[in-house]
Structure formats: C-alpha cells, structure tokens
Amino acid sequence: MTGRNDRSGHSVAVDTVFTAKPKTWLNRATFALPVGFHVGLLGINADTLKSIGWTTGISLYSPPRPISGYFIVGTNGHVDSINGRATFGNLNPYVELGLAAQVGARTKESNHGFIFTLAMDSQLMVDNLAIVRGDPDKIDVLVGIKYGIGYEME
C-alpha cells in the first residue's frame, strides 16, 4: 500500500463506553466492572477518501484516578467515497490503545467529571464494491492518533 499520501487527512470521532452499574442485575459487585461496550462514529475527509463509519466493540479499562490505560477491540462498518465512487465495508476489525486522565478532583459522593484521552488506533477498511468492480483501491489500513475531552458519569 505504497503511494497512499492522498489518503492522509482529517478525521473526527465520537466515542462512548457503557458499563453496568454496581449492585444491578448485570453487575452484582459493589464496584464498576473493568469491561464496557464501546460504540463510536467516525468521519474521514482525505483527498481521495471520504468516509463515515460506525464502530462497536469491547473495552477494558479502569477509572482514571488520576490516570489509567484502556484497550478497545471491535468491528467497524463504513460507507465511503473513493475517488468519487461509492463503496461500503462491514465487519472490519479495529483496535485502540490509550490513556485517560481525570481533570479535576473526584469525591466518593460524586465521581462525575471531565477526562482527557490520548490514544492510538488502527482499523482495516475493506471496500466491498471496490472489490466487485475490480478497482485498485480495495483495502485501506488506517492508523491514527486520537485525543479528546470527555465526561465520566458513574
């Protein structure tokens, strides 16, 4: 996959992780589980690639007190425009490894607050219609550095 400089560009993502609250039927423990369900949206705007994607996966993490690591693995689906031609992909793998840091103090009464995240992610994007049409641009491997601000609620 050489000569892909026209695939470098801007991207934006919105990510969430849901986990079962303590002392519920999904989590009988008195503490939050270190496993969550990840859902995200991704938009890519490069010279020859425009893409909108949906990601779902499993996250392993711990609350950032004051800092912690996390790992996400899952699949993505996407709708793309490659060189002006429409295509799509589904059930393509992605992985993310990152750090989360709490912003401000937390108390036992309130664990709500802002967090800052920094991560590296990679995803495979196999474009189904491009394969059927015999286009040369069938597979992309995207690698990104993500940073952002979020809000933690318990």
Secondary structure, DSSP 8 states (H G I E B T S, - for coil): --S-GGG-EEEEEEEEEE---TTSSS--SSS--SEEEEEEEEEEEESSEEEEEEEEEEEEE---SSEEEEEEEEEEEEEEEETTEEEEEEEEEEEEEEEEEEES---SS---EEEEEEEEEEEEEE-HHHHHHT-S--EEEEEEEEEEEEEE--
